[in-house]
Amino acid sequence: MIELLARCSWPALPARHDAALREAVGYVIGRWEVMGIVAAGTIVRGRPDASSDLDLFVVHRAPVRQRVQKIFRGVPAEIFRNPPATVRRYFADEHARGRPSTAHMLATGHVVLSIDPVVEMLRAEAHGWLARPAPLADPEAPAGRYAPATLYEDAVDVAGRDPATADFLLAQAVPPMLHFAFHRAGRFIPRNKDLLAALDALDAELGGLARRFYAAASTEERLQLAGEIAGRTIGTRGFFEWESAETPG
């Protein structure tokens, strides 16, 4: 363990975060046989918020994957442990969904430890996935449209008798509508912390509607704004005709 720690490369971090990262890496090395460790997230990128955590991506040989959440020196850490084949599957699956979080983590993170050449291979592949165009949604296809349209319609149905339930349904309906706007533009979906700012840049009018929706003081106002958001994104506010492809029964 001491030998591996001596081989580590440490990013420049404030003392508290540096101590936490070193303790977290020691924990990882002491627990698993690793091929490499990449530290990522806003702390490593130098733009942490008050509750930001450390993200450690651990590449190892064993054909298992695991997520561990621990606190080191008062700093929360999320540890993602995966073999190379699983990492590559994440690249493809997340790109298809428009949220390449694994590729972003590996491409933008700091390599703390690299024992096997596969670590740099995966980082190169991560850069390649991020350089690919985001999947472009068909505005007429039902995928991505049916669920939020139904949630909005249900909210309209219950608003008069149960405003709290209507608000609950609207809170579920609007995010996928906003996600659809990014899909339709061929853009990756930002993380939630950045979504509204990215939406302002993508479509200022839609960004304004979304901000007004989340700041609305009444169910009636939220219904109206959600309807406008639906019209501007998924193009429908309720039931519409469609059929799925045939699949083996």
Helices and strands as residue ranges (DSSP letters): H 2-6, H 15-31, E 34-40, H 42-45, E 54-60, E 66-72, E 75-82, H 84-97, H 101-108, E 110-114, H 118-131, H 146-158, H 163-184, H 192-202, H 204-215, H 219-232
